[in-house]
């Protein structure tokens, strides 16, 4: 039978009859009967390749959808690969495969142009990360799909998306993925290599990455040190707004004592940590404010930050050792949690921030804060 242009109802009906017979044999024999499988495959190929009317196309879809529900895994996989590169096929047939187990769904999720953005959005909402990761490798998807993939927060999905040069990253997706890249440096570099990434996104990442990626940013995005400092985390500059700091405000005699220690060259981290260990929190605020040349309100807001970034910046700017920074963070838990246990995740973030920020950047942020 000529399968290139079978368009008459008679020919279509004949092939449909063949398919039903093959399906019945396949249901009985499954994969134990090679002849049945061969006849089934032949009938499917004829139906998929011939030109039929819309009514006949629906008949084909009905039979094939029913067949997919009964077919063995290898038949479904073969059909998925075959349909993935075809365009004029019923959507519901492709959706049947796209919602199958991931190995069967993969070809149509990655390649099929029959799937529109709304179909992909539905699959992302309904399915697990394995499906998101395949969709992220597609050549054909719109901005809404890109945004939804970025919003999943899944690392492998994000990595596949940034490595997919066939699609454009929206500003929303770039920001979301850059937030993830702050904790995944191997995500930062492929993101930065994309042509659709702005200088603003590069600047957001600068303070969170290692020296190799920093050099890449400076060389490829032509950022000068002032621009980087202006666009890094403005943690210290935002301290002036927030919780009430009145309970930690030191009295004037405490400030005078701190200044006296400074004049005598005795205002150091050893003294401040000893003050904290004695539970003299307001005296510590006075000492830390004098030591860093920050005003009292800013100092108190630094110490009340749950994530500890402000304290990390101040300590790095004045080259306080990592050991002393950790001691200060632990002993100032009263400021943040009012006596509750130290949050280990917040502790880890604070130490990570201390490790990453450069002394020169920290000093510039402190200078900006003093000027404000």
Residue pairs with C-beta under 8 A, 6 or more apart in sequence:
1 11
1 14
1 15
1 46
3 45
3 46
3 49
3 50
4 49
4 50
5 50
5 51
6 12
6 15
6 46
6 50
6 51
6 52
7 50
7 51
7 52
7 53
9 53
9 56
11 50
12 50
12 52
12 53
12 56
12 59
12 60
15 43
15 46
15 47
15 50
16 47
16 59
16 60
16 63
18 39
18 43
18 46
19 40
19 43
19 44
19 47
19 63
19 67
20 63
21 39
22 36
22 39
22 40
22 42
22 43
23 40
23 63
23 66
23 67
23 70
25 33
25 36
25 39
25 40
26 33
26 36
26 37
26 40
26 67
26 70
26 71
26 75
27 70
28 36
29 36
30 72
31 37
31 72
31 74
37 75
40 75
41 75
41 78
44 64
44 67
44 79
44 82
45 82
47 60
47 63
47 64
48 60
48 82
48 83
48 86
48 89
52 60
57 90
58 90
60 90
61 90
61 92
61 93
64 79
64 93
65 92
65 93
65 96
68 76
68 79
68 93
68 96
68 97
68 100
69 96
71 79
73 101
73 104
76 97
76 100
76 104
77 103
77 104
77 107
79 97
80 97
80 100
80 104
80 105
80 106
80 107
80 108
81 107
83 89
83 93
83 94
83 97
83 107
83 108
83 112
84 107
84 108
84 110
84 111
84 112
85 111
85 112
86 112
86 114
87 113
87 114
89 114
91 114
91 115
91 119
94 108
94 112
94 114
94 115
95 115
95 119
97 104
97 105
97 107
97 108
98 105
98 108
98 109
98 112
98 115
98 119
98 123
99 105
99 123
99 126
99 127
102 130
102 131
102 134
105 131
105 134
106 134
108 114
108 115
109 115
109 123
109 131
109 134
109 135
109 138
110 134
110 135
110 137
110 138
111 138
113 140
115 123
117 141
117 142
117 144
117 145
120 135
120 138
120 141
120 145
121 144
121 145
121 148
123 131
123 135
124 131
124 132
124 135
124 145
124 148
124 149
124 152
125 148
129 152
129 154
129 156
129 157
132 149
132 152
132 154
132 157
133 154
133 156
133 157
133 160
135 141
135 145
135 149
136 149
136 157
136 158
136 160
136 161
136 164
137 160
137 164
138 164
138 166
138 167
139 164
139 166
139 167
141 167
143 168
143 170
146 161
146 167
146 168
146 169
146 170
146 173
147 170
147 172
147 173
147 176
149 157
149 158
149 161
149 173
150 158
150 161
150 169
150 170
150 172
150 173
150 176
150 177
151 176
153 176
153 180
155 180
155 184
155 187
158 177
158 180
158 187
159 186
159 187
159 190
161 167
161 169
161 173
161 177
162 169
162 177
162 187
162 190
162 191
162 194
163 190
165 194
168 196
169 177
169 194
169 196
169 197
171 198
174 191
174 196
174 197
174 198
174 201
175 201
175 204
177 187
177 191
178 188
178 191
178 201
178 204
178 205
180 187
181 187
181 188
181 191
181 205
181 208
181 209
182 188
182 205
182 208
182 209
183 208
185 209
185 210
185 213
188 205
188 208
188 209
188 213
189 213
189 216
191 197
191 201
191 205
192 202
192 205
192 213
192 216
192 217
192 220
192 221
199 221
199 222
199 223
199 227
200 231
202 217
202 220
202 221
202 223
203 217
203 221
203 223
203 227
203 228
203 231
203 232
204 231
205 213
205 217
206 214
206 217
206 223
206 228
206 231
206 232
207 228
207 232
207 233
207 356
207 357
207 361
208 356
209 217
209 356
210 356
217 223
218 228
225 360
225 364
228 361
229 361
229 364
229 365
229 368
232 361
232 365
233 309
234 365
235 305
235 309
235 310
235 313
235 365
236 298
236 302
236 310
236 313
236 314
236 365
236 366
236 368
236 369
237 365
237 368
237 369
237 372
239 297
239 298
239 301
239 302
239 305
239 310
239 369
240 297
240 298
240 301
240 372
241 301
242 301
242 304
243 301
243 304
245 296
245 297
245 300
245 301
245 304
248 281
248 282
248 285
248 300
248 303
248 304
248 335
249 282
249 285
249 296
249 300
250 282
250 283
250 285
250 286
250 289
250 296
251 282
254 282
254 283
254 285
254 286
255 286
255 289
255 290
255 296
257 283
257 286
258 267
258 283
258 286
258 287
258 289
258 290
258 291
259 290
261 267
261 271
261 287
261 290
262 290
262 291
267 287
267 290
267 291
269 320
269 321
269 324
269 328
271 287
272 284
272 287
272 288
272 291
272 328
273 324
273 327
273 328
273 331
275 283
275 284
275 287
276 284
276 327
276 328
276 331
276 332
277 331
281 332
281 334
281 335
284 332
285 296
285 299
285 300
285 303
286 296
288 294
288 299
288 303
288 314
289 295
289 296
289 298
289 299
291 318
292 299
292 314
292 317
292 318
292 366
293 366
293 370
294 302
294 314
294 366
294 369
294 370
298 369
300 335
301 310
302 310
302 311
302 314
303 310
303 311
303 332
303 335
303 336
304 335
304 336
305 311
305 336
306 336
306 337
306 343
306 346
307 346
307 349
307 350
307 353
308 329
308 346
308 347
308 349
308 350
308 353
309 349
309 350
309 353
311 325
311 328
311 329
311 332
311 350
312 325
312 350
312 351
312 353
312 354
312 357
312 362
313 353
313 357
313 362
313 365
313 366
314 320
314 362
314 366
315 324
315 325
315 328
315 354
316 325
316 354
316 357
316 358
316 359
316 362
317 359
317 362
317 363
317 365
317 366
319 359
320 328
322 351
322 354
322 355
325 351
325 354
326 347
326 351
329 347
329 350
329 351
330 342
330 347
333 339
333 340
333 342
336 346
337 343
